[in-house]
Structures are given as structure tokens and as C-alpha cells.
Amino acid sequence: MMDFSTIKKLFGITEPNGFAENEIKIVKDIFEDLPKVFIDYYTELGKIQNLNHTQDLLIIPERFQYYKNDDYLIFYSES
């Protein structure tokens, strides 16, 4: 698991609050190979609203089918 301690400290995060394996599987089914850091981040910090849903939005697993791109893994939506 990647070390997200700096992010946790900056945002006062004390407990993991991420997506479950079956939720991340939705993304794996669309894109197949995913970077380890992507999986670790979504598992550890993916559901933390004050970190991931401020001005820009971390894309939640159920919405990845709308952001599919053959060349890029789009995981953040700007404004």
C-alpha cells in the first residue's frame, strides 16, 4: 500500500475511507490494468469528500464509463 501519510496529515484524516474492492472492480472491468497507486488511493482515500470533492471531483467508480478514453485514464473532473 502506498504511503499517503502526508495527505492524511494535511487534511486531518485519521481513518481510511475508500472504495471497496467490488467498487474498484467496476473500474478494472472497464480499463483492465490500473496503476497500483490508483487502486491504493481509491481504496484508502477515495470517499473522503473534503479531499476529493471540492472545486474539482474525483470520479467515482460508477461513473467511469462516461470518462473512458483509449489513450488516458481520466480520474478527475475539473470544475
C-alpha positions as CSV (number, residue, x, y, z in Angstrom):
1,M,0.0,0.0,0.0
2,M,1.3,3.4,-0.9
3,D,2.1,5.8,1.9
4,F,-0.5,8.7,2.0
5,S,0.6,9.9,5.4
6,T,1.4,13.4,4.2
7,I,-2.0,13.8,2.6
8,K,-3.7,12.5,5.7
9,K,-1.8,14.9,7.9
10,L,-2.6,17.9,5.7
11,F,-6.3,17.1,5.7
12,G,-6.6,15.8,9.3
13,I,-7.6,12.3,8.1
14,T,-7.4,9.7,10.8
15,E,-9.3,6.8,9.4
16,P,-9.3,5.2,5.9
17,N,-12.4,5.9,3.9
18,G,-12.1,4.4,0.5
19,F,-14.0,2.4,-2.1
20,A,-14.5,-1.3,-1.5
21,E,-12.8,-3.9,-3.8
22,N,-16.1,-4.6,-5.6
23,E,-16.5,-0.9,-6.4
24,I,-12.9,-0.7,-7.8
25,K,-13.7,-3.8,-9.8
26,I,-16.1,-1.7,-11.8
27,V,-13.2,0.4,-13.0
28,K,-10.9,-2.6,-13.6
29,D,-13.6,-4.2,-15.8
30,I,-13.6,-1.1,-18.0
31,F,-9.8,-0.4,-18.1
32,E,-8.3,-3.8,-17.1
33,D,-4.8,-2.8,-15.9
34,L,-4.8,0.0,-13.4
35,P,-1.7,1.7,-11.7
36,K,-1.2,0.4,-8.2
37,V,-1.2,4.0,-6.8
38,F,-4.6,4.5,-8.4
39,I,-6.0,1.4,-6.6
40,D,-4.3,2.3,-3.3
41,Y,-5.6,5.8,-3.4
42,Y,-9.2,4.9,-4.2
43,T,-9.1,2.1,-1.5
44,E,-7.6,4.4,1.2
45,L,-8.9,7.9,0.4
46,G,-11.4,7.7,-2.4
47,K,-14.6,8.5,-0.4
48,I,-13.2,11.5,1.6
49,Q,-15.4,14.4,0.5
50,N,-13.3,17.3,1.7
51,L,-10.3,15.9,-0.1
52,N,-11.8,14.7,-3.4
53,H,-14.9,16.8,-4.0
54,T,-14.1,20.4,-3.6
55,Q,-13.8,22.5,-6.7
56,D,-12.7,19.5,-8.8
57,L,-14.1,16.0,-8.4
58,L,-12.5,12.6,-8.1
59,I,-14.6,10.4,-10.5
60,I,-16.4,7.7,-8.5
61,P,-16.3,4.1,-9.9
62,E,-19.9,4.1,-11.1
63,R,-19.2,7.0,-13.5
64,F,-16.1,5.8,-15.2
65,Q,-18.0,4.5,-18.2
66,Y,-18.7,8.2,-19.1
67,Y,-14.9,9.1,-19.0
68,K,-13.5,6.2,-21.0
69,N,-10.7,7.2,-23.3
70,D,-8.4,4.9,-25.3
71,D,-5.3,6.9,-24.5
72,Y,-5.8,8.2,-21.0
73,L,-7.2,7.1,-17.7
74,I,-9.3,10.1,-16.7
75,F,-10.0,10.0,-13.0
76,Y,-10.6,13.7,-12.0
77,S,-13.1,16.1,-13.4
78,E,-12.2,19.7,-13.4
79,S,-15.0,22.1,-12.3
